[in-house]
């Protein structure tokens, strides 16, 4: 439907180099900061375009998340593929191109194959970027400093530094990601802030999410069901 950006693989090579800044300490430290810009809040995003017809893969991953911010990803054999701690306790969550979620939705399933998991062949971008986001989990925690983006299919996570604000919500448009504070209380002079970043400004992060982690050695998986479940 849209004109595809054939230069994506070339841009990805450049972005990969930028994304390789050495990280020290916690995994969310030392990652590139998105180019957020102050913005005017837009109208509500248009609905996602319909998915093309096709036979979905039967392989699924099961994602568990606790109120303390502990994430686990299990494959269809019940083996733990990833255990991850969030920077804080989860407050707001979205999946794919902007579908809201809550803790009560977990455990939930995510596809084993996504546009990003197919590498460069799945990264052709049309006029609407959001289909490329299928299979991602977006999490805002109570630290209100970072947005965690998890790609269960590859086991990768990136952490987007936030520009500021309180009680933020995400809005995903065809061309950009938008952060907004809630509307001000009537009778106050305070204005709600809004920031946006174009999807192409997050190219280094998407490239990292598309790179699968090495498979764990056989026989070393943790017990899939623990006392916390």
C-alpha positions as CSV (number, residue, x, y, z in Angstrom):
1,X,0.0,0.0,0.0
2,X,2.7,2.5,0.9
3,X,6.1,3.1,-0.8
4,X,8.7,1.0,0.9
5,X,11.8,2.5,2.2
6,X,14.5,0.4,0.6
7,X,17.3,2.2,2.4
8,X,16.3,0.7,5.7
9,X,19.1,-2.0,5.7
10,X,21.7,0.7,4.9
11,X,20.5,2.9,7.7
12,X,20.4,-0.1,10.0
13,X,24.1,-0.7,9.5
14,X,24.9,2.9,10.6
15,X,22.5,2.6,13.5
16,X,24.1,-0.6,14.7
17,X,27.4,1.2,15.2
18,X,25.7,4.0,17.1
19,X,23.9,1.4,19.3
20,X,27.1,-0.2,20.4
21,X,28.1,2.3,23.1
22,X,29.6,0.3,26.0
23,X,27.2,-0.3,28.9
24,X,28.3,-0.5,32.5
25,X,26.3,-1.6,35.5
26,X,22.6,-2.0,35.1
27,X,21.4,-3.0,31.6
28,X,19.4,0.2,31.1
29,X,22.5,2.4,31.6
30,X,24.5,3.7,28.7
31,X,21.9,3.1,25.9
32,X,21.4,5.9,23.3
33,X,18.9,8.6,24.3
34,X,15.9,9.0,21.9
35,X,15.6,12.4,20.1
36,X,12.5,13.5,22.0
37,X,11.0,16.9,21.0
38,X,8.3,19.0,22.7
39,X,5.1,18.6,20.7
40,X,1.5,19.5,20.6
41,X,-0.9,16.6,21.5
42,X,-2.4,15.2,18.4
43,X,-5.9,13.8,17.7
44,X,-6.3,10.1,18.8
45,X,-4.4,7.7,16.5
46,X,-6.2,6.2,13.6
47,X,-7.0,2.5,14.0
48,X,-4.3,0.1,12.9
49,X,-4.5,-1.1,9.3
50,X,-5.9,-4.7,8.9
51,X,-3.4,-7.5,8.9
52,X,-2.8,-9.2,5.5
53,X,-4.4,-12.6,5.2
54,X,-2.2,-15.5,6.1
55,X,-1.8,-18.5,8.3
56,X,-0.5,-17.5,11.7
57,X,2.3,-19.5,13.3
58,X,1.2,-21.9,16.0
59,X,4.3,-21.3,18.0
60,X,3.7,-19.0,20.9
61,X,5.7,-17.6,23.9
62,X,4.1,-17.2,27.3
63,X,5.0,-14.0,29.2
64,X,4.6,-13.7,33.0
65,X,5.0,-10.5,34.9
66,X,4.7,-9.8,38.6
67,X,3.6,-6.6,40.3
68,X,7.3,-6.2,41.5
69,X,8.5,-6.0,37.9
70,X,9.8,-9.6,37.3
71,X,9.3,-10.8,33.8
72,X,9.7,-14.4,32.6
73,X,9.3,-15.8,29.0
74,X,8.5,-19.5,28.5
75,X,8.4,-21.3,25.2
76,X,5.8,-23.9,24.2
77,X,7.8,-26.6,26.0
78,X,7.6,-24.8,29.3
79,X,11.2,-23.9,29.3
80,X,12.3,-20.4,30.6
81,X,13.9,-18.5,27.7
82,X,14.4,-15.2,29.6
83,X,14.1,-13.9,33.1
84,X,14.2,-10.1,33.4
85,X,13.9,-7.5,36.1
86,X,12.3,-4.1,35.2
87,X,13.8,-0.8,36.5
88,X,10.7,-0.4,38.7
89,X,7.2,-1.7,39.3
90,X,5.0,-1.7,36.2
91,X,2.4,1.0,36.0
92,X,1.2,1.1,32.4
93,X,1.7,-1.4,29.6
94,X,0.9,-1.7,25.9
95,X,1.5,-4.4,23.3
96,X,2.1,-4.3,19.6
97,X,1.2,-1.0,18.0
98,X,-0.6,0.5,21.1
99,X,-3.1,-2.0,22.6
100,X,-3.4,-1.2,26.3
101,X,-2.7,-4.0,28.9
102,X,-2.8,-4.4,32.6
103,X,-1.3,-6.9,35.1
104,X,-4.5,-8.9,35.0
105,X,-3.8,-9.7,31.4
106,X,-0.7,-11.7,32.4
107,X,0.3,-14.4,31.7
108,X,-0.3,-13.7,28.0
109,X,1.0,-15.1,24.7
110,X,3.3,-13.4,22.2
111,X,4.2,-14.8,18.8
112,X,7.5,-16.6,18.2
113,X,7.8,-15.0,14.8
114,X,7.3,-11.3,14.2
115,X,8.3,-8.7,11.6
116,X,11.4,-7.8,13.6
117,X,12.4,-11.4,14.3
118,X,12.8,-11.9,10.5
119,X,15.6,-9.4,10.4
120,X,16.1,-7.0,7.5
121,X,13.6,-8.9,5.3
122,X,10.8,-8.1,7.8
123,X,11.8,-4.4,8.2
124,X,10.3,-2.9,5.0
125,X,8.5,0.2,6.1
126,X,5.4,1.6,4.5
127,X,3.4,4.7,5.2
128,X,2.3,3.3,8.6
129,X,5.1,2.0,10.8
130,X,2.9,0.3,13.4
131,X,2.6,-3.1,11.7
132,X,6.4,-3.5,12.3
133,X,5.7,-3.2,16.1
134,X,3.7,-6.5,16.3
135,X,5.1,-8.7,19.1
136,X,6.5,-5.9,21.2
137,X,5.7,-5.2,24.9
138,X,6.0,-1.6,26.1
139,X,6.2,-0.9,29.9
140,X,6.2,2.3,32.0
141,X,7.3,1.7,35.6
142,X,6.9,3.8,38.8
143,X,10.4,5.2,38.4
144,X,9.0,7.3,35.5
145,X,12.5,7.7,34.0
146,X,12.5,4.8,31.4
147,X,10.3,3.1,28.9
148,X,11.1,-0.6,28.7
149,X,10.5,-2.2,25.3
150,X,10.6,-6.0,25.3
151,X,10.6,-8.3,22.2
152,X,9.8,-11.8,23.5
153,X,10.5,-13.4,20.1
154,X,14.3,-12.5,20.3
155,X,14.6,-12.1,24.1
156,X,15.9,-8.5,23.7
157,X,14.9,-5.4,25.7
158,X,15.8,-1.8,25.2
159,X,15.2,1.1,27.6
160,X,14.2,4.5,26.3
161,X,15.1,7.4,28.5
162,X,12.1,9.6,29.1
163,X,12.2,13.4,28.6
164,X,10.3,14.2,31.8
165,X,6.7,14.4,32.9
166,X,4.5,12.5,35.3
167,X,1.8,9.9,34.8
168,X,2.7,9.5,31.2
169,X,0.7,7.7,28.6
170,X,1.8,6.4,25.2
171,X,0.2,7.1,21.9
172,X,1.4,5.3,18.7
173,X,0.8,7.0,15.4
174,X,1.7,5.9,11.9
175,X,4.9,8.1,11.9
176,X,5.8,8.7,15.5
177,X,5.6,7.7,19.2
178,X,4.1,10.3,21.5
179,X,4.2,10.7,25.3
180,X,1.6,12.8,27.1
181,X,0.9,13.9,30.6
182,X,-2.7,13.7,31.7
183,X,-5.0,16.7,31.1
184,X,-4.6,19.5,33.7
185,X,-7.0,19.8,36.6
186,X,-9.7,22.4,35.7
187,X,-9.0,25.7,37.4
188,X,-5.3,25.3,37.5
189,X,-2.7,27.1,35.3
190,X,-0.6,24.1,34.8
191,X,-0.4,22.8,31.2
192,X,0.1,19.1,30.3
193,X,3.4,18.4,28.5
194,X,3.7,16.3,25.4
195,X,6.8,14.9,23.6
196,X,7.2,13.0,20.3
197,X,9.9,11.0,18.5
198,X,9.7,9.8,14.9
199,X,9.9,6.0,14.5
200,X,13.0,6.3,12.4
201,X,14.6,8.2,15.3
202,X,14.4,4.9,17.2
203,X,16.2,2.9,14.6
204,X,19.2,1.8,16.8
205,X,16.8,0.5,19.4
206,X,14.7,-1.4,16.8
207,X,17.8,-3.0,15.3
208,X,18.8,-4.3,18.8
209,X,15.3,-5.7,19.3
210,X,15.6,-7.5,16.0
211,X,18.8,-9.3,17.0
212,X,18.1,-12.6,18.7
213,X,20.0,-13.6,21.9
214,X,22.0,-16.8,21.7
215,X,19.9,-19.9,22.7
216,X,20.6,-21.2,26.2
217,X,22.5,-24.5,26.5
218,X,20.2,-27.5,26.7
219,X,19.3,-28.6,30.2
220,X,20.0,-25.3,31.9
221,X,16.5,-23.8,31.9
222,X,15.0,-22.8,35.2
223,X,11.8,-24.5,36.5
224,X,9.0,-23.0,34.5
225,X,6.5,-22.8,37.4
226,X,7.7,-21.4,40.7
227,X,6.0,-20.7,44.0
228,X,5.4,-17.0,42.9
229,X,2.9,-18.3,40.3
